[in-house]
Structures are given as structure tokens and as C-alpha cells.
């Protein structure tokens, strides 16, 4: 995620508590989605889709924070 903006992401992780909390939440969601998709933590399709939408919302919020920080 955000491979081309790694330096900016590292700065935000270090200096922005909201960004760090949201990033960690996104990582946890990623692990849960992967576990469901690989079958190590089976989940109904509806629950998996809800989890994926939540993960996407978190990623969108992270992207917005990064854009705002870059514009400042």
C-alpha cells in the first residue's frame, strides 16, 4: 500500500497518531481478509464483503490524510 509514497507514509506513522491508528487498523483488516480468503479463518461472503469495504474506507482515509499532509 502506497509503495510510491513510502517516505511520506513513514513520516506520518511517526508523527501523526490518527494516521498511525488508522494504518494499524487497516493492517488488521488486511490480515483478516487474507485469512478468510485463504480459508484459515472461514467467513461468510457477506461478512467478508463488509470487511473488505471497511478496509477500503480505511485506505481512502489514509490516502486523504497523506494528500492533506502533502498539500500543507
HELIX and SHEET records of a PDB file:
HELIX    1   1 UNK A    3  UNK A    5  5                                   3    
HELIX    2   2 UNK A    6  UNK A   15  1                                  10    
HELIX    3   3 UNK A   17  UNK A   38  1                                  22    
HELIX    4   4 UNK A   45  UNK A   71  1                                  27    
END                                                                             
